[in-house]
Amino acid sequence: MKSDKGFEYNKKRHYNVAVVGGGIAGISAALSAARLGKKVLLAESSYILGGLATSGLVTIYLPLCDGLGHQLSFGIAEELLRLSISRGAEGDYPDAWFNNCEDCVAKRSSQRYLTRFNPHVFAVLCERLLRENGVDILYGATMSKLSKNKSGDSVSSITLITKTDSYVIYSDSFVDCTGDATVFYHFGAETFLPYHKNGNAAWYYELINGEYRLKQIGSCFYISSDKVNEGISGLDGEENSAEVIKSHSIILDDFIKNGDVSKTHALATLPTIPQVRMTRMINGVYRIKKTDDKKNFDTSVGLFGSWLEKGPAFELPLETLYSSKIKNLCAAGRCISVMGDDMWDITRVIPVCAVSGEAAGVLAALSSDFSNIYVRDVQSVLSDRNIPLHLNEIGL
Ligand SMILES: Cc1cc2nc3c(=O)[nH]c(=O)nc-3n(C[C@H](O)[C@H](O)[C@H](O)COP(=O)(O)OP(=O)(O)OC[C@H]3O[C@@H](n4cnc5c(N)ncnc54)[C@H](O)[C@@H]3O)c2cc1C
């Protein structure tokens, strides 16, 4: 036996870009920054990439198009969709979008550019992709503390707690992809909560008679404001635990309706993170809103549509990703700066998280003082990646 020397606290590491949270936004941000030659860390509190999309079993990659035959989201958003089904799709294979066709617009108007993927395969493929691009992944690492610089306008380091030790990460810039704006919150920046709480969702996979299927019980759609005592914020540990226990119970009761476990019947996969939609967002320099549909922004860094209806098409202004008060911290994913729960419901989904993630990765790679960033530099990197940034570039 060897004597145990005990924990090593505060191991120091240095990066150009540190991304906190390995969901779709974090994967996209880390990949995007690494492709600019930066030394990138992706810290994730669980031991799998993908966040809600994989651990939360939200396995529908919602549309990259406007529902009228026009593709809006490109770049990493499209790359990840294709990657997610590169070893096969669970459903909704987007043929009309993958094949050239004579009547493409007609076909693409009736089939939206979305798909269904397997969460486990997708998670491992994302991990490989990030490693191939040189991203350091630190699993089991929860960001719990933050230090500011002397003037109090930048993050100088964050502390990640792992199994038995802790890391102090110094970085030129940081990207908050926690889904809950946790890094901004720790900084003491202004953040916003949704008006509506999250309803219950209990999505799981069941294997039955050779069929492996996603059971979508509850939708977590937001609770109407007159039911103030129902639903959860998604931010409170005890509340989340109670909700997860409730979901587990709903899942088991649903599963045993089809009989007990047998060779042909298994409860295949449980979600391993709370299935919550909107929890907390940053107060950015700009808050995008529903009436910005078809609006042109000089500072646009990507395009996206609405999964809820056909037609809407938005340009994403860079200013939705950072606040005026912090120079080297930006956000991506479901916690970017929006106005109103209706708009939040549009921006929180997988393709939009990838669009904001890619843009945030470029921003963080190019600058550690966003107040002095030349938007054109960010845009030029994205344009070089063949990403349309304005609706007129795709004929809208
Ligand atoms: C019931 C339900 C159904 C949905 N259906 C769909 C759908 O069909 N299609 C679709 O496109 N979208 C759907 N969504 C929404 C979508 O899946 C998510 O909003 C999106 O995947 C969020 O991505 P994200 O990267 O911003 O955040 P998340 O997926 O929340 O990822 C955040 C990551 O950060 C990690 N993290 C958090 N805090 C810390 C910390 N302090 N330190 C380190 N790591 C941390 C988490 O472990 C997680 O991996 C649904 C959501 C719900 C709840």
The ligand as an SDF file (V2000), in Angstrom:
LIG
                    3D

 53 58  0  0  0  0  0  0  0  0999 V2000
  -38.2920   18.1620  -22.7620 C   0  0  0  0  0  0  0  0  0  0  0  0
  -37.4560   18.8960  -23.7530 C   0  0  0  0  0  0  0  0  0  0  0  0
  -37.6370   18.6590  -25.0930 C   0  0  0  0  0  0  0  0  0  0  0  0
  -36.8500   19.3160  -26.0230 C   0  0  0  0  0  0  0  0  0  0  0  0
  -37.0170   18.9800  -27.3350 N   0  0  0  0  0  0  0  0  0  0  0  0
  -36.1430   19.4560  -28.2560 C   0  0  0  0  0  0  0  0  0  0  0  0
  -36.1550   18.9480  -29.5580 C   0  0  0  0  0  0  0  0  0  0  0  0
  -36.9590   18.0880  -29.9060 O   0  0  0  0  0  0  0  0  0  0  0  0
  -35.2390   19.4320  -30.4340 N   0  0  0  0  0  0  0  0  0  0  0  0
  -34.3640   20.4330  -30.1040 C   0  0  0  0  0  0  0  0  0  0  0  0
  -33.6060   20.8810  -30.9800 O   0  0  0  0  0  0  0  0  0  0  0  0
  -34.3390   20.9380  -28.8630 N   0  0  0  0  0  0  0  0  0  0  0  0
  -35.1730   20.4330  -27.9060 C   0  0  0  0  0  0  0  0  0  0  0  0
  -35.0830   20.8640  -26.6190 N   0  0  0  0  0  0  0  0  0  0  0  0
  -34.1270   21.9390  -26.2650 C   0  0  0  0  0  0  0  0  0  0  0  0
  -32.6770   21.5990  -26.4580 C   0  0  0  0  0  0  0  0  0  0  0  0
  -32.3990   20.2440  -26.3340 O   0  0  0  0  0  0  0  0  0  0  0  0
  -31.7640   22.3320  -25.5160 C   0  0  0  0  0  0  0  0  0  0  0  0
  -32.2390   23.5900  -25.1820 O   0  0  0  0  0  0  0  0  0  0  0  0
  -30.3690   22.4860  -26.1220 C   0  0  0  0  0  0  0  0  0  0  0  0
  -29.8750   21.2080  -26.4390 O   0  0  0  0  0  0  0  0  0  0  0  0
  -29.5200   23.2550  -25.1320 C   0  0  0  0  0  0  0  0  0  0  0  0
  -28.1560   23.2010  -25.4840 O   0  0  0  0  0  0  0  0  0  0  0  0
  -27.0960   24.0120  -24.6140 P   0  0  0  0  0  0  0  0  0  0  0  0
  -25.7610   23.5510  -25.0700 O   0  0  0  0  0  0  0  0  0  0  0  0
  -27.3890   25.4610  -24.6540 O   0  0  0  0  0  0  0  0  0  0  0  0
  -27.3600   23.5970  -23.0990 O   0  0  0  0  0  0  0  0  0  0  0  0
  -27.4180   22.1880  -22.3570 P   0  0  0  0  0  0  0  0  0  0  0  0
  -27.8150   21.1060  -23.2620 O   0  0  0  0  0  0  0  0  0  0  0  0
  -28.2080   22.4430  -21.1310 O   0  0  0  0  0  0  0  0  0  0  0  0
  -25.8780   21.9210  -21.9890 O   0  0  0  0  0  0  0  0  0  0  0  0
  -25.2550   22.5440  -20.9080 C   0  0  0  0  0  0  0  0  0  0  0  0
  -24.1080   21.6480  -20.4570 C   0  0  0  0  0  0  0  0  0  0  0  0
  -23.3700   22.3450  -19.4540 O   0  0  0  0  0  0  0  0  0  0  0  0
  -23.0770   21.4820  -18.3850 C   0  0  0  0  0  0  0  0  0  0  0  0
  -22.9680   22.3470  -17.2000 N   0  0  0  0  0  0  0  0  0  0  0  0
  -23.9350   23.0630  -16.6140 C   0  0  0  0  0  0  0  0  0  0  0  0
  -23.4610   23.7550  -15.5800 N   0  0  0  0  0  0  0  0  0  0  0  0
  -22.1330   23.4930  -15.5290 C   0  0  0  0  0  0  0  0  0  0  0  0
  -21.0650   23.9030  -14.6600 C   0  0  0  0  0  0  0  0  0  0  0  0
  -21.2830   24.7510  -13.6410 N   0  0  0  0  0  0  0  0  0  0  0  0
  -19.8180   23.4110  -14.8680 N   0  0  0  0  0  0  0  0  0  0  0  0
  -19.5750   22.5410  -15.9080 C   0  0  0  0  0  0  0  0  0  0  0  0
  -20.5610   22.1110  -16.7490 N   0  0  0  0  0  0  0  0  0  0  0  0
  -21.8110   22.5810  -16.5570 C   0  0  0  0  0  0  0  0  0  0  0  0
  -24.2570   20.5200  -18.3370 C   0  0  0  0  0  0  0  0  0  0  0  0
  -23.8900   19.2900  -17.7250 O   0  0  0  0  0  0  0  0  0  0  0  0
  -24.5790   20.3490  -19.8240 C   0  0  0  0  0  0  0  0  0  0  0  0
  -23.8770   19.2680  -20.4040 O   0  0  0  0  0  0  0  0  0  0  0  0
  -35.8750   20.2580  -25.6230 C   0  0  0  0  0  0  0  0  0  0  0  0
  -35.6960   20.5140  -24.2690 C   0  0  0  0  0  0  0  0  0  0  0  0
  -36.4800   19.8420  -23.3350 C   0  0  0  0  0  0  0  0  0  0  0  0
  -36.2630   20.1140  -21.8920 C   0  0  0  0  0  0  0  0  0  0  0  0
  1  2  1  0
  2  3  1  0
  2 52  2  0
  3  4  2  0
  4  5  1  0
  4 50  1  0
  5  6  2  0
  6  7  1  0
  6 13  1  0
  7  8  2  0
  7  9  1  0
  9 10  1  0
 10 11  2  0
 10 12  1  0
 12 13  2  0
 13 14  1  0
 14 15  1  0
 14 50  1  0
 15 16  1  0
 16 17  1  0
 16 18  1  0
 18 19  1  0
 18 20  1  0
 20 21  1  0
 20 22  1  0
 22 23  1  0
 23 24  1  0
 24 25  2  0
 24 26  1  0
 24 27  1  0
 27 28  1  0
 28 29  2  0
 28 30  1  0
 28 31  1  0
 31 32  1  0
 32 33  1  0
 33 34  1  0
 33 48  1  0
 34 35  1  0
 35 36  1  0
 35 46  1  0
 36 37  1  0
 36 45  1  0
 37 38  2  0
 38 39  1  0
 39 40  1  0
 39 45  2  0
 40 41  1  0
 40 42  2  0
 42 43  1  0
 43 44  2  0
 44 45  1  0
 46 47  1  0
 46 48  1  0
 48 49  1  0
 50 51  2  0
 51 52  1  0
 52 53  1  0
M  END
$$$$
